């Protein structure tokens, strides 16, 4: 029985082994010759409209697992909050007060400092109609900017690349991590993934060490590339276990065409990434965490002038069905302290005015605590936008927690997340949002 090649499988193999992972891979000579000629042609024709020193940059920070927004931006005077969370609710005396009604989780001293400096916008009640409580499907909705009942093929950032970045360097989008996010999926793929620049390399020719052929690459596609799992499984519902979630990704064109594109992109950009990352020293003290390490690398790449418009980093572990208090405290402290250090680093470089950080989580949690000291999958939650040019403060109204205003125990959203995307696309990345988002959403003024 013949099977069509699974491009998702090839994509994961190439992105993990060829580009971002710890393995080196040797490309066979018959492909290397093709890549050499393609590389020469591309070097003549590719243009980079925005250089590494004058373009605006968006950093997308995914809080994977579904962060509990109520214990992040805390309505500490709300009686409904106290009744719904008799043991999980945070004491009013402990929260970092933003006004007479709301405050940050006590671990978020880094975010509180950014807020007080005018570098942080808090956007409460973000969501979308007919919310989905599956980690993977809701993440897919956020990454593709689709309606909940519609499946989109390409990511919202991938559509940005297609619409606004034709002819750009392959590193116009950089994901720090092993698995490229579905948000980068595009008709004409751009962007790379890496974990350690020293392991990000391209080797042409087999060097006498292997006899890989096109057939061996095609055979990779016999494996099932669909990594999605149902949110009702034990794995998906274990507290704090969800890491970065990408969702299914597909590409147009033949499998070999994609292989050639991917390897060509690696050849064109691997030496540049290694050179840039090693030429700049961080100028701020970061905490010890995976997120901090990712942002340290992004700061070096920005400081070195890499012509990247979008960076993507992830922090996992927010699926707090059990024992939420210590887990969320650790994660929110990592988040606030890491982003604060990142902004200090960019400020020392002189690059903070051209960088915007946007956070998202696939959903919030239920208003009521559960019997296991945690919270279950919910709907609306806050987003954060950080930068020197941000419309700082509280943007929008905090959702009502009154039982009559909830939907099946969930907070109703006030603002569609695509309005935030539209605001960033139009006012920060300077491109029309409707062709990218599929229709017109009222842009939220984030800058």
VEXDREN-2710 file (C-alpha; in Angstrom, 1 decimal):
% VEXDREN-2710
k/r/px/py/pz
1/UNK/0.0/0.0/0.0
2/UNK/1.4/3.4/-1.0
3/UNK/1.4/6.3/1.5
4/UNK/1.7/10.0/0.7
5/UNK/4.8/11.4/2.5
6/UNK/4.0/13.0/5.9
7/UNK/5.5/16.4/5.7
8/UNK/4.9/16.9/9.4
9/UNK/7.2/14.0/10.2
10/UNK/10.0/15.3/7.9
11/UNK/9.6/18.7/9.3
12/UNK/10.1/17.5/12.9
13/UNK/13.1/15.4/11.9
14/UNK/14.8/18.2/10.0
15/UNK/14.1/20.8/12.6
16/UNK/15.3/18.7/15.5
17/UNK/18.2/16.8/13.9
18/UNK/19.4/19.1/11.1
19/UNK/18.7/22.5/12.6
20/UNK/18.0/22.7/16.3
21/UNK/18.8/19.4/18.0
22/UNK/22.0/17.9/19.4
23/UNK/22.6/15.6/16.4
24/UNK/24.6/16.4/13.3
25/UNK/23.3/15.2/10.0
26/UNK/25.3/14.7/6.8
27/UNK/23.4/15.6/3.6
28/UNK/24.2/13.2/0.7
29/UNK/26.3/14.5/-2.1
30/UNK/23.5/14.3/-4.7
31/UNK/21.5/16.8/-2.6
32/UNK/24.5/18.9/-1.6
33/UNK/25.2/19.8/-5.2
34/UNK/21.6/20.9/-5.6
35/UNK/21.8/23.0/-2.4
36/UNK/25.0/24.6/-3.6
37/UNK/23.5/25.9/-6.8
38/UNK/20.3/26.9/-5.1
39/UNK/22.3/28.7/-2.4
40/UNK/24.2/30.7/-5.0
41/UNK/21.0/31.7/-6.8
42/UNK/19.2/32.6/-3.6
43/UNK/22.2/34.7/-2.4
44/UNK/21.8/36.8/-5.6
45/UNK/18.0/37.2/-5.4
46/UNK/17.1/37.3/-1.7
47/UNK/16.5/40.8/-0.2
48/UNK/16.1/41.8/3.4
49/UNK/13.8/44.8/3.6
50/UNK/14.6/45.4/7.2
51/UNK/18.1/45.2/8.6
52/UNK/19.0/43.9/12.0
53/UNK/19.5/47.3/13.5
54/UNK/16.5/49.4/12.4
55/UNK/13.5/47.0/12.3
56/UNK/10.9/46.4/15.0
57/UNK/10.9/43.0/16.7
58/UNK/8.1/41.0/18.2
59/UNK/8.9/38.4/20.9
60/UNK/6.0/35.9/21.5
61/UNK/6.2/34.1/24.8
62/UNK/3.9/31.1/25.2
63/UNK/2.8/30.1/28.7
64/UNK/2.0/26.5/27.9
65/UNK/-0.5/24.5/29.9
66/UNK/-3.2/27.0/30.6
67/UNK/-2.2/29.6/33.2
68/UNK/-4.6/30.4/36.0
69/UNK/-5.4/34.1/35.3
70/UNK/-7.3/34.6/38.5
71/UNK/-4.3/34.0/40.7
72/UNK/-2.0/35.9/38.3
73/UNK/-4.0/39.2/38.2
74/UNK/-5.9/38.8/41.4
75/UNK/-9.3/40.5/42.1
76/UNK/-8.3/40.6/45.8
77/UNK/-11.4/42.5/47.0
78/UNK/-14.0/40.4/45.1
79/UNK/-16.2/38.3/47.4
80/UNK/-17.0/35.9/44.5
81/UNK/-13.3/35.2/44.2
82/UNK/-13.0/34.4/48.0
83/UNK/-16.1/32.1/47.9
84/UNK/-14.9/30.2/44.9
85/UNK/-11.4/29.7/46.3
86/UNK/-11.6/29.2/50.0
87/UNK/-8.0/27.8/50.2
88/UNK/-6.6/28.6/46.8
89/UNK/-7.4/32.3/46.9
90/UNK/-4.4/34.6/47.6
91/UNK/-4.6/36.8/50.7
92/UNK/-5.2/40.5/50.0
93/UNK/-2.3/41.4/52.2
94/UNK/0.1/39.4/49.9
95/UNK/-0.8/40.6/46.4
96/UNK/1.2/43.3/44.7
97/UNK/-1.5/45.9/44.3
98/UNK/-2.1/47.6/41.0
99/UNK/-5.1/49.5/42.2
100/UNK/-7.9/49.2/44.8
101/UNK/-9.3/46.0/43.2
102/UNK/-6.5/44.2/41.4
103/UNK/-3.0/43.0/42.2
104/UNK/-0.3/40.7/40.8
105/UNK/0.6/37.3/42.3
106/UNK/3.1/38.0/45.1
107/UNK/5.8/36.2/43.1
108/UNK/5.6/38.6/40.2
109/UNK/7.9/41.3/41.6
110/UNK/9.6/41.5/38.2
111/UNK/6.3/42.3/36.4
112/UNK/5.3/44.7/39.1
113/UNK/8.5/46.6/38.6
114/UNK/7.9/46.7/34.8
115/UNK/4.3/47.9/35.5
116/UNK/5.5/50.7/37.7
117/UNK/8.0/51.8/35.2
118/UNK/5.4/52.0/32.4
119/UNK/6.8/49.1/30.5
120/UNK/3.9/46.6/30.9
121/UNK/0.3/46.4/29.7
122/UNK/-2.1/44.0/31.4
123/UNK/-5.0/43.0/29.2
124/UNK/-7.6/41.0/31.2
125/UNK/-10.4/38.7/29.9
126/UNK/-8.8/37.6/26.6
127/UNK/-10.4/34.7/24.8
128/UNK/-12.6/33.8/21.8
129/UNK/-16.2/32.6/21.1
130/UNK/-17.1/29.0/21.8
131/UNK/-13.9/28.3/23.8
132/UNK/-12.3/24.9/23.5
133/UNK/-10.8/23.3/26.7
134/UNK/-8.4/20.9/24.9
135/UNK/-4.8/22.0/25.3
136/UNK/-3.9/21.0/21.8
137/UNK/-7.0/22.3/20.0
138/UNK/-7.0/25.6/21.9
139/UNK/-3.3/26.1/21.3
140/UNK/-3.9/25.5/17.6
141/UNK/-6.7/28.1/17.6
142/UNK/-4.3/30.7/19.2
143/UNK/-1.5/29.8/16.9
144/UNK/-3.5/29.9/13.7
145/UNK/-6.0/32.7/14.8
146/UNK/-8.8/30.5/13.6
147/UNK/-12.5/30.4/14.8
148/UNK/-13.0/27.6/17.2
149/UNK/-15.1/25.6/14.7
150/UNK/-12.6/26.1/11.8
151/UNK/-9.2/24.5/11.1
152/UNK/-6.7/26.7/9.5
153/UNK/-3.7/25.3/7.6
154/UNK/-1.2/28.1/8.3
155/UNK/-0.2/30.0/11.4
156/UNK/-0.9/33.7/12.0
157/UNK/2.9/34.5/12.0
158/UNK/3.4/32.3/9.0
159/UNK/0.7/34.3/7.2
160/UNK/2.6/37.4/8.3
161/UNK/5.7/36.0/6.8
162/UNK/3.8/35.3/3.5
163/UNK/2.2/38.7/3.4
164/UNK/4.9/41.0/4.6
165/UNK/8.3/39.2/4.4
166/UNK/8.7/38.0/0.9
167/UNK/12.4/37.8/0.0
168/UNK/13.5/38.1/3.6
169/UNK/16.4/36.2/5.2
170/UNK/15.3/32.7/6.5
171/UNK/15.9/33.9/10.0
172/UNK/13.1/36.4/9.8
173/UNK/11.5/34.2/12.4
174/UNK/13.5/32.4/15.1
175/UNK/12.0/29.9/17.5
176/UNK/14.1/29.0/20.6
177/UNK/13.3/25.3/21.1
178/UNK/13.3/21.9/19.5
179/UNK/9.9/22.0/17.9
180/UNK/8.8/24.8/15.6
181/UNK/5.5/26.3/16.6
182/UNK/2.5/26.0/14.3
183/UNK/2.2/29.7/14.4
184/UNK/5.2/29.7/11.9
185/UNK/3.5/27.4/9.4
186/UNK/3.3/29.2/6.1
187/UNK/2.6/28.8/2.4
188/UNK/6.3/29.7/1.8
189/UNK/8.0/28.5/4.9
190/UNK/10.5/30.9/6.6
191/UNK/11.9/30.8/10.1
192/UNK/14.2/28.4/11.9
193/UNK/14.3/26.6/15.3
194/UNK/17.3/26.2/17.5
195/UNK/18.2/25.3/21.1
196/UNK/22.0/25.9/21.2
197/UNK/23.6/27.9/18.3
198/UNK/26.7/25.8/18.6
199/UNK/24.7/22.7/17.7
200/UNK/22.9/24.5/14.8
201/UNK/24.9/23.6/11.8
202/UNK/24.7/22.3/8.2
203/UNK/27.1/19.8/6.8
204/UNK/27.2/19.3/3.0
205/UNK/28.4/16.1/1.5
206/UNK/28.7/12.7/3.2
207/UNK/32.3/13.0/4.1
208/UNK/32.7/9.3/3.6
209/UNK/30.6/8.7/6.7
210/UNK/27.2/7.8/5.3
211/UNK/25.3/6.5/2.4
212/UNK/22.0/8.4/3.0
213/UNK/19.8/8.7/0.0
214/UNK/16.5/10.4/-0.9
215/UNK/14.7/7.1/-0.2
216/UNK/16.0/7.2/3.4
217/UNK/14.5/10.6/3.9
218/UNK/11.2/9.6/2.4
219/UNK/11.1/6.5/4.6
220/UNK/11.0/8.9/7.6
221/UNK/7.4/9.6/6.6
222/UNK/6.2/6.1/7.3
223/UNK/5.9/7.2/11.0
224/UNK/2.9/8.9/12.3
225/UNK/3.7/12.6/12.7
226/UNK/0.5/13.5/14.6
227/UNK/1.6/14.2/18.1
228/UNK/-1.8/15.6/19.3
229/UNK/-3.4/13.8/22.2
230/UNK/-6.9/14.2/23.7
231/UNK/-7.1/16.5/26.7
232/UNK/-9.0/13.9/28.6
233/UNK/-6.0/11.6/28.9
234/UNK/-4.1/11.2/32.1
235/UNK/-1.0/12.7/30.5
236/UNK/-2.8/15.8/29.4
237/UNK/-4.4/16.3/32.8
238/UNK/-1.4/15.7/35.0
239/UNK/-0.7/19.0/36.9
240/UNK/2.2/21.0/35.6
241/UNK/3.2/18.6/32.9
242/UNK/2.3/20.5/29.7
243/UNK/5.4/22.0/28.0
244/UNK/5.5/23.8/24.7
245/UNK/2.6/22.7/22.5
246/UNK/2.9/23.2/18.7
247/UNK/0.0/21.4/17.2
248/UNK/-0.1/19.7/13.8
249/UNK/1.8/21.4/10.9
250/UNK/1.5/20.7/7.2
251/UNK/3.4/22.1/4.2
252/UNK/2.6/22.4/0.6
253/UNK/4.8/21.0/-2.1
254/UNK/6.7/17.7/-2.4
255/UNK/8.6/16.2/0.4
256/UNK/11.9/16.6/-1.4
257/UNK/11.2/20.2/-2.2
258/UNK/10.7/20.9/1.5
259/UNK/13.9/19.0/2.4
260/UNK/15.8/21.2/-0.1
261/UNK/14.2/24.4/1.2
262/UNK/15.0/23.5/4.8
263/UNK/18.6/22.5/4.2
264/UNK/19.1/25.5/2.1
265/UNK/17.8/27.8/4.8
266/UNK/20.1/26.1/7.3
267/UNK/23.1/26.5/5.0
268/UNK/22.4/30.2/4.5
269/UNK/21.8/31.0/8.2
270/UNK/23.7/28.6/10.5
271/UNK/27.0/30.3/10.3
272/UNK/25.4/33.7/10.8
273/UNK/23.5/32.6/13.9
274/UNK/26.6/31.1/15.5
275/UNK/28.6/34.2/14.7
276/UNK/26.0/36.6/16.0
277/UNK/25.3/34.7/19.2
278/UNK/29.0/34.4/20.1
279/UNK/29.7/38.1/19.4
280/UNK/27.5/39.7/22.0
281/UNK/27.6/39.4/25.8
282/UNK/24.5/39.7/27.9
283/UNK/24.5/42.9/30.0
284/UNK/21.9/41.8/32.7
285/UNK/21.8/39.2/35.4
286/UNK/19.2/36.5/34.6
287/UNK/17.6/34.0/36.9
288/UNK/18.4/30.3/36.6
289/UNK/15.6/28.8/34.4
290/UNK/14.9/27.5/30.9
291/UNK/12.9/30.6/30.0
292/UNK/15.7/32.9/31.2
293/UNK/18.2/31.0/29.1
294/UNK/15.9/31.3/26.0
295/UNK/15.6/35.1/26.5
296/UNK/19.3/35.4/27.1
297/UNK/19.9/33.9/23.7
298/UNK/17.3/36.2/22.1
299/UNK/18.9/39.2/23.6
300/UNK/22.3/38.2/22.2
301/UNK/20.8/37.7/18.7
302/UNK/19.1/41.0/18.8
303/UNK/22.2/42.7/20.1
304/UNK/24.2/41.1/17.3
305/UNK/21.9/42.5/14.6
306/UNK/20.3/39.3/13.4
307/UNK/17.6/40.4/10.8
308/UNK/14.8/38.7/12.7
309/UNK/11.3/40.2/13.1
310/UNK/9.7/37.6/15.2
311/UNK/11.2/35.5/18.1
312/UNK/9.2/32.7/19.8
313/UNK/10.0/31.3/23.2
314/UNK/8.1/29.0/25.5
315/UNK/7.6/28.3/29.2
316/UNK/5.7/25.2/30.1
317/UNK/4.1/23.6/33.2
318/UNK/1.0/25.7/33.8
319/UNK/-1.5/22.8/33.7
320/UNK/-2.1/23.0/37.5
321/UNK/-4.8/20.5/38.2
322/UNK/-3.2/19.6/41.5
323/UNK/-1.1/21.4/44.1
324/UNK/-1.2/24.7/42.2
325/UNK/0.1/27.1/44.7
326/UNK/3.8/26.2/44.7
327/UNK/3.9/25.3/41.0
328/UNK/2.4/28.6/39.9
329/UNK/4.5/30.6/42.3
330/UNK/7.7/29.2/40.8
331/UNK/6.5/29.7/37.2
332/UNK/5.3/33.2/37.7
333/UNK/8.5/34.2/39.5
334/UNK/10.5/32.8/36.6
335/UNK/8.3/34.6/34.1
336/UNK/8.5/38.0/35.8
337/UNK/12.2/37.9/36.7
338/UNK/13.2/36.6/33.3
339/UNK/11.3/39.2/31.3
340/UNK/12.6/42.0/33.6
341/UNK/16.2/40.8/33.0
342/UNK/15.5/40.6/29.3
343/UNK/14.2/44.2/29.2
344/UNK/17.2/45.4/31.2
345/UNK/19.5/43.6/28.8
346/UNK/17.8/45.3/25.8
347/UNK/17.9/48.7/27.4
348/UNK/21.7/48.4/28.0
349/UNK/22.1/47.5/24.3
350/UNK/19.9/50.5/23.3
351/UNK/17.4/48.1/21.6
352/UNK/14.5/48.2/24.0
353/UNK/12.5/50.8/22.0
354/UNK/12.2/48.5/19.1
355/UNK/11.2/45.3/20.9
356/UNK/7.7/44.2/22.0
357/UNK/7.0/41.1/24.1
358/UNK/3.6/39.5/24.0
359/UNK/2.5/36.6/26.2
360/UNK/-0.3/34.1/25.7
361/UNK/-1.6/30.9/27.3
362/UNK/-4.1/28.6/25.5
363/UNK/-6.8/29.2/28.1
364/UNK/-7.3/30.2/31.7
365/UNK/-8.7/28.1/34.6
366/UNK/-12.1/27.6/36.2
367/UNK/-13.2/30.2/38.7
368/UNK/-13.8/27.6/41.4
369/UNK/-10.9/25.5/42.8
370/UNK/-11.1/21.8/42.6
371/UNK/-10.7/19.2/45.3
372/UNK/-7.0/18.6/44.6
373/UNK/-5.7/22.0/45.5
374/UNK/-5.7/23.1/41.8
375/UNK/-7.9/24.4/39.0
376/UNK/-9.3/22.8/35.9
377/UNK/-9.3/23.9/32.3
378/UNK/-11.2/27.2/31.8
379/UNK/-11.5/29.9/29.2
380/UNK/-10.6/33.6/29.4
381/UNK/-7.3/34.8/30.9
382/UNK/-5.0/37.9/30.9
383/UNK/-2.4/38.6/28.3
384/UNK/0.7/40.8/28.9
385/UNK/2.5/43.1/26.5
386/UNK/6.0/44.5/27.5
387/UNK/8.0/47.2/25.9
388/UNK/9.3/50.7/25.9
389/UNK/6.5/51.9/23.6
390/UNK/3.7/49.9/25.1
391/UNK/0.3/51.5/26.2
392/UNK/1.1/50.7/29.8
393/UNK/-1.3/49.9/32.5
394/UNK/-4.6/48.1/32.6
395/UNK/-6.2/47.8/29.1
396/UNK/-9.8/46.9/29.3
397/UNK/-12.2/45.8/32.0
398/UNK/-11.7/42.8/34.4
399/UNK/-14.4/40.2/33.8
400/UNK/-17.2/39.6/36.3
401/UNK/-16.9/36.6/38.6
402/UNK/-20.6/36.7/39.6
403/UNK/-22.1/33.2/39.0
404/UNK/-24.8/34.7/36.7
405/UNK/-22.1/36.2/34.5
406/UNK/-20.1/32.9/34.1
407/UNK/-20.5/30.3/31.4
408/UNK/-20.4/26.7/32.7
409/UNK/-18.1/27.9/35.5
410/UNK/-15.8/29.9/33.2
411/UNK/-15.0/33.5/32.9
412/UNK/-16.5/35.1/29.7
413/UNK/-14.0/36.9/27.5
414/UNK/-14.1/40.7/27.1
415/UNK/-11.6/40.9/24.2
416/UNK/-11.0/38.6/21.3
417/UNK/-7.3/37.6/21.2
418/UNK/-7.3/38.4/17.5
419/UNK/-7.9/42.1/18.4
420/UNK/-4.6/42.0/20.3
421/UNK/-2.9/40.4/17.2
422/UNK/-4.5/43.0/15.0
423/UNK/-3.2/45.8/17.2
424/UNK/0.4/44.3/17.1
425/UNK/0.3/43.7/13.4
426/UNK/-0.9/47.2/12.5
427/UNK/0.6/49.4/15.1
428/UNK/3.9/47.5/15.7
429/UNK/4.7/45.5/12.7
430/UNK/3.1/48.1/10.4
431/UNK/1.2/45.7/8.2
432/UNK/-2.6/45.4/7.4
433/UNK/-4.1/42.8/9.8
434/UNK/-7.2/41.6/7.8
435/UNK/-5.3/39.6/5.1
436/UNK/-3.4/37.8/7.9
437/UNK/-6.2/37.2/10.3
438/UNK/-8.8/36.4/7.6
439/UNK/-11.1/39.3/8.4
440/UNK/-11.1/42.6/10.2
441/UNK/-10.8/42.6/13.9
442/UNK/-10.9/45.9/15.8
443/UNK/-7.2/46.5/16.7
444/UNK/-6.5/46.9/20.4
445/UNK/-4.2/49.9/21.0
446/UNK/-1.2/48.1/22.6
447/UNK/1.4/50.7/21.5
END
